[in-house]
Amino acid sequence: METVTFGGGCFWCTEAIFKRLKGVKSVVSGYAGGTTENPTYMQVSSGNTGHAEAIQIKFDPEIISFEKLLEVFFATHDPTTLNQQGADVGTQYRSVIFYHNDSKKQIAEKKIKPSFVTQIEPYKNFYPAEDYHQNYYDRNKDQNPYCTLVIDPKIQKLMKDFKKDLKYNP
């Protein structure tokens, strides 16, 4: 198993996307890249912790490559908008790849296009988010309009563009 940590806006969105891919064994929503230890959602939302809403993915590189994960990452959020994804604004919603080793850094750097504002930072920490954030989309998709308006279109794009990479058809 290998680990990758991405920030691509709201972690509800990114978690819902990556957990649907073959070879992904787990996806945890959390906070990464900041200075506050064990931050809360309220602290991160303030924009004062330096953390991004992030996901940490455990994956089997024999089934899905880091390159494929990057392809999905760039296709399912806007890597050209600084510190914003849709209506979510602030450094906690930045586009960022927290690399776990130099080879992953080099691969990520090659995938960055000139128009991208995605940051590439060394992995230094990850703190799982509160339990109510975990698996949020699947538990709340019928009750929360955010799921319908923001996450559903991302899932539809994933299903259309990466159909052969899906574990199942949600």
C-alpha positions as CSV (number, residue, x, y, z in Angstrom):
1,M,0.0,0.0,0.0
2,E,1.0,3.6,-0.7
3,T,-0.3,6.8,0.7
4,V,-1.1,10.1,-1.0
5,T,-2.6,13.3,0.6
6,F,-4.5,15.8,-1.6
7,G,-6.3,19.0,-0.9
8,G,-8.8,19.9,-3.6
9,G,-11.5,22.0,-1.9
10,C,-14.1,20.6,0.3
11,F,-13.1,17.2,1.6
12,W,-16.6,15.9,1.4
13,C,-16.2,16.2,-2.4
14,T,-12.8,14.7,-2.8
15,E,-13.5,11.8,-0.4
16,A,-16.7,10.9,-2.3
17,I,-14.7,10.8,-5.6
18,F,-11.6,8.8,-4.6
19,K,-13.4,6.2,-2.5
20,R,-15.1,5.0,-5.8
21,L,-11.8,4.1,-7.6
22,K,-10.5,0.6,-8.0
23,G,-7.3,0.1,-6.0
24,V,-8.2,2.7,-3.4
25,K,-8.4,0.9,0.0
26,S,-9.3,3.8,2.2
27,V,-10.0,7.6,2.1
28,V,-10.0,9.7,5.3
29,S,-11.1,13.3,5.4
30,G,-8.9,15.6,7.5
31,Y,-6.6,18.5,7.7
32,A,-3.1,18.8,6.4
33,G,-0.2,21.2,6.0
34,G,-0.8,23.6,8.9
35,T,0.8,24.4,12.2
36,T,-2.0,23.7,14.6
37,E,-1.9,20.3,16.2
38,N,-5.1,18.3,16.2
39,P,-7.2,21.1,14.8
40,T,-11.0,21.2,14.8
41,Y,-13.2,22.0,11.8
42,M,-14.0,25.4,13.3
43,Q,-10.3,26.2,13.7
44,V,-9.5,25.2,10.1
45,S,-12.5,27.0,8.8
46,S,-11.2,30.2,10.4
47,G,-8.3,30.1,7.9
48,N,-5.8,30.7,10.7
49,T,-4.3,27.2,11.1
50,G,-2.5,26.9,7.8
51,H,-4.2,23.6,7.2
52,A,-6.1,22.6,4.0
53,E,-9.2,20.4,4.0
54,A,-7.5,17.3,2.7
55,I,-8.0,13.6,2.1
56,Q,-5.5,10.8,2.8
57,I,-5.7,7.9,0.4
58,K,-4.3,4.4,0.9
59,F,-4.0,2.7,-2.5
60,D,-2.6,-0.3,-4.1
61,P,-0.2,0.8,-6.9
62,E,-0.5,-2.5,-8.6
63,I,-4.2,-1.6,-9.3
64,I,-4.2,2.2,-9.6
65,S,-1.1,4.3,-10.2
66,F,-0.2,7.6,-8.5
67,E,-0.4,9.1,-12.0
68,K,-4.0,8.0,-12.4
69,L,-4.9,9.4,-9.0
70,L,-3.3,12.8,-10.1
71,E,-5.4,12.6,-13.3
72,V,-8.6,12.2,-11.3
73,F,-7.5,14.9,-8.9
74,F,-7.0,17.5,-11.6
75,A,-10.1,16.5,-13.5
76,T,-12.5,16.7,-10.5
77,H,-11.6,20.1,-9.0
78,D,-10.5,23.4,-10.5
79,P,-6.7,23.5,-10.2
80,T,-6.6,27.0,-11.8
81,T,-8.4,28.9,-9.0
82,L,-6.3,30.1,-6.1
83,N,-7.7,29.3,-2.6
84,Q,-11.2,28.6,-3.9
85,Q,-13.4,25.8,-5.2
86,G,-16.8,27.1,-6.2
87,A,-18.4,29.0,-3.2
88,D,-15.8,27.6,-0.8
89,V,-13.1,30.3,-0.4
90,G,-10.0,30.5,1.8
91,T,-6.6,28.9,2.0
92,Q,-8.2,25.8,3.6
93,Y,-9.7,25.1,0.2
94,R,-6.5,25.4,-1.8
95,S,-5.4,23.0,-4.4
96,V,-2.4,21.1,-3.0
97,I,-0.5,17.9,-3.3
98,F,1.3,16.9,-0.1
99,Y,4.0,14.6,-1.5
100,H,5.3,11.7,0.7
101,N,8.6,11.2,-1.2
102,D,10.8,12.8,-3.8
103,S,9.6,10.5,-6.6
104,K,6.0,11.5,-6.1
105,K,7.1,15.1,-6.0
106,Q,8.8,14.7,-9.4
107,I,5.7,13.0,-10.9
108,A,3.4,15.7,-9.6
109,E,5.6,18.5,-10.9
110,K,5.5,17.0,-14.4
111,K,1.6,16.9,-14.3
112,I,1.3,20.6,-13.3
113,K,0.2,22.7,-16.3
114,P,1.2,26.4,-16.6
115,S,-2.3,27.5,-15.7
116,F,-2.5,25.5,-12.5
117,V,-2.1,27.1,-9.1
118,T,-1.9,23.8,-7.4
119,Q,0.8,23.8,-4.7
120,I,3.2,20.9,-4.2
121,E,4.3,20.7,-0.6
122,P,6.2,18.1,1.5
123,Y,3.9,16.0,3.6
124,K,4.3,17.0,7.3
125,N,1.1,16.1,9.0
126,F,-2.4,14.9,8.6
127,Y,-5.2,15.0,11.3
128,P,-8.4,13.1,10.6
129,A,-11.5,15.3,10.7
130,E,-14.3,14.8,13.1
131,D,-16.4,11.6,12.7
132,Y,-19.4,13.4,11.2
133,H,-17.2,14.5,8.2
134,Q,-16.2,10.9,7.4
135,N,-18.1,9.3,4.5
136,Y,-20.2,12.5,4.5
137,Y,-21.6,12.3,1.0
138,D,-22.8,8.7,1.2
139,R,-24.5,9.3,4.5
140,N,-26.1,12.7,3.6
141,K,-26.6,12.8,-0.2
142,D,-30.4,12.7,0.1
143,Q,-30.6,15.3,3.0
144,N,-28.0,18.0,2.2
145,P,-28.5,20.3,-0.8
146,Y,-24.7,20.8,-1.0
147,C,-24.4,17.1,-1.9
148,T,-26.9,17.5,-4.7
149,L,-25.6,20.8,-6.1
150,V,-21.8,20.4,-5.6
151,I,-20.8,16.8,-5.1
152,D,-23.3,15.0,-7.5
153,P,-21.9,16.8,-10.6
154,K,-18.4,15.7,-9.6
155,I,-19.5,12.1,-9.2
156,Q,-21.2,12.3,-12.6
157,K,-18.0,13.6,-14.2
158,L,-16.0,10.8,-12.5
159,M,-18.5,8.2,-13.8
160,K,-18.4,9.6,-17.3
161,D,-14.6,10.2,-17.6
162,F,-13.2,7.4,-15.5
163,K,-15.8,4.6,-15.9
164,K,-13.2,1.9,-16.3
165,D,-11.5,2.9,-13.1
166,L,-14.6,2.7,-10.8
167,K,-15.1,0.0,-8.2
168,Y,-18.8,0.1,-8.8
169,N,-21.5,2.4,-10.2
170,P,-22.8,4.5,-7.3
